[in-house]
Amino acid sequence: MSTVSGLPAHVLLVHFMVVLALVTAILVAVCGVWPTARNRFVWPTLVLAGVTLVLTPLTTEAGEWLEDHVDRSAAVHTHTELGDTMLYFSAALFVAALALTAIHLRERHTDSSRVLRVIVAALALVVAAATCVQVYRIGESGSRAVWSDVVTASDSAP
């Protein structure tokens, strides 16, 4: 996918990715530490993690198309390199959501061990925090790539 209604598809998809990845990360963290939330939101969290995992390569592929159609710069290169790492974070979110789902199913049939719950909660928190940080880093580098030549210090208000 390269364009949608004449706009680069990456510009549209990236906004879905930012919201989806952050909402999924927050749900993973909440489901990891709060059993009541896990009981209610584990299935939507798993679905969102799956959608995030599928949407990530589509977004990066559209970004690579866009990279071939804009001027080359260090900022664009940095953004592209960071963007390519998002697949690992989306996969980690999906694995964490799967682990939460497994804990949920196990708790429905038997009492899962406290150690296992703590390990999965720690995994969920680490993955969620790392994903949020990486989404910020990728987005910030993309903003710099797009806007650094447009808005300069002399353009800012006193």
C-alpha positions as CSV (number, residue, x, y, z in Angstrom):
1,M,0.0,0.0,0.0
2,S,1.6,3.3,-1.1
3,T,-1.1,6.0,-1.1
4,V,-4.7,6.4,0.1
5,S,-6.7,9.2,-1.6
6,G,-3.5,10.7,-2.8
7,L,-1.8,10.8,0.6
8,P,1.1,8.6,1.6
9,A,-0.4,5.6,3.4
10,H,2.3,5.8,6.0
11,V,1.0,9.1,7.2
12,L,-2.4,7.6,7.9
13,L,-1.3,4.2,9.2
14,V,1.2,5.7,11.6
15,H,-1.6,7.5,13.5
16,F,-3.4,4.2,13.9
17,M,-0.2,2.5,15.1
18,V,0.6,5.1,17.7
19,V,-2.9,5.0,19.3
20,L,-3.2,1.2,18.9
21,A,0.3,0.4,20.3
22,L,-0.1,2.7,23.3
23,V,-3.6,1.6,24.2
24,T,-2.5,-2.1,23.9
25,A,0.6,-1.4,26.0
26,I,-1.6,0.2,28.7
27,L,-4.0,-2.7,28.7
28,V,-1.2,-5.2,28.9
29,A,0.2,-3.4,31.9
30,V,-3.1,-3.1,33.6
31,C,-4.1,-6.7,32.9
32,G,-0.7,-7.8,34.2
33,V,-1.0,-6.2,37.7
34,W,-4.8,-6.1,38.2
35,P,-6.6,-9.5,38.2
36,T,-10.1,-8.0,38.0
37,A,-9.1,-6.0,34.9
38,R,-7.5,-9.1,33.4
39,N,-10.7,-11.0,33.8
40,R,-12.6,-8.3,31.9
41,F,-10.1,-7.1,29.3
42,V,-7.7,-10.0,28.5
43,W,-9.6,-10.9,25.3
44,P,-9.8,-7.4,23.9
45,T,-6.2,-6.9,24.8
46,L,-5.2,-10.1,22.9
47,V,-7.2,-8.9,19.9
48,L,-5.6,-5.5,20.0
49,A,-2.1,-7.0,20.3
50,G,-2.8,-9.1,17.3
51,V,-4.0,-6.2,15.2
52,T,-1.0,-4.2,16.3
53,L,1.3,-7.0,15.2
54,V,-0.4,-7.2,11.8
55,L,-0.5,-3.4,11.3
56,T,3.2,-2.9,12.2
57,P,4.7,-4.4,9.0
58,L,2.1,-2.6,6.9
59,T,3.0,0.7,8.4
60,T,6.8,0.1,8.0
61,E,6.3,-1.1,4.4
62,A,4.4,2.1,3.6
63,G,7.1,4.1,5.4
64,E,9.8,2.5,3.2
65,W,7.8,3.4,0.1
66,L,7.6,7.0,1.4
67,E,11.3,7.0,2.2
68,D,12.0,6.3,-1.5
69,H,9.8,9.3,-2.4
70,V,11.3,12.0,-0.1
71,D,14.7,13.7,0.0
72,R,17.3,11.6,1.9
73,S,18.5,13.0,5.2
74,A,20.0,11.8,8.4
75,A,16.7,12.5,10.2
76,V,14.8,10.3,7.7
77,H,17.4,7.6,8.0
78,T,17.2,7.7,11.8
79,H,13.4,7.5,11.7
80,T,13.5,4.6,9.3
81,E,16.0,2.6,11.4
82,L,13.9,3.2,14.6
83,G,10.7,2.4,12.8
84,D,12.1,-1.0,11.7
85,T,12.4,-1.9,15.4
86,M,8.7,-1.6,16.1
87,L,8.0,-5.1,14.9
88,Y,10.0,-6.5,17.8
89,F,8.0,-4.4,20.3
90,S,4.6,-5.4,18.7
91,A,5.7,-9.0,18.8
92,A,6.6,-8.6,22.5
93,L,3.2,-7.1,23.2
94,F,1.5,-10.0,21.5
95,V,3.6,-12.5,23.5
96,A,2.8,-10.7,26.7
97,A,-0.9,-10.7,25.8
98,L,-0.7,-14.4,25.1
99,A,0.9,-15.0,28.5
100,L,-1.8,-12.9,30.2
101,T,-4.5,-15.0,28.4
102,A,-2.8,-18.2,29.5
103,I,-2.8,-17.0,33.1
104,H,-6.4,-16.0,32.8
105,L,-7.4,-19.4,31.4
106,R,-5.4,-21.2,34.0
107,E,-7.0,-19.2,36.8
108,R,-10.4,-20.2,35.6
109,H,-9.7,-23.9,35.9
110,T,-7.1,-24.0,38.7
111,D,-5.3,-21.7,41.0
112,S,-2.1,-20.5,39.1
113,S,1.1,-20.2,41.1
114,R,1.9,-16.8,42.6
115,V,5.4,-17.0,41.1
116,L,4.0,-17.4,37.6
117,R,1.6,-14.5,38.1
118,V,4.4,-12.3,39.3
119,I,6.7,-13.3,36.4
120,V,3.9,-12.6,33.8
121,A,3.1,-9.3,35.5
122,A,6.7,-8.2,35.4
123,L,6.9,-9.2,31.7
124,A,3.8,-7.2,31.0
125,L,5.1,-4.1,32.8
126,V,8.5,-4.2,31.1
127,V,7.1,-4.8,27.6
128,A,4.4,-2.1,28.0
129,A,6.9,0.5,29.3
130,A,9.4,-0.4,26.6
131,T,6.8,-0.2,23.9
132,C,5.6,3.2,25.1
133,V,9.2,4.5,25.1
134,Q,9.9,3.2,21.6
135,V,6.7,4.6,20.2
136,Y,7.7,8.0,21.5
137,R,11.2,7.6,20.1
138,I,10.0,6.6,16.7
139,G,7.3,9.4,16.6
140,E,9.8,12.0,17.8
141,S,12.3,11.1,15.1
142,G,9.5,11.1,12.5
143,S,8.5,14.6,13.6
144,R,12.1,15.8,13.3
145,A,12.4,14.3,9.9
146,V,9.2,16.0,8.7
147,W,9.3,19.4,10.5
148,S,12.9,20.2,11.4
149,D,13.5,22.1,8.1
150,V,10.1,23.7,8.2
151,V,10.0,25.2,11.7
152,T,13.2,27.0,12.7
153,A,14.2,28.9,15.8
154,S,13.7,32.2,14.0
155,D,10.1,31.2,13.3
156,S,9.2,30.8,16.9
157,A,7.4,33.4,18.9
158,P,9.3,35.4,21.6
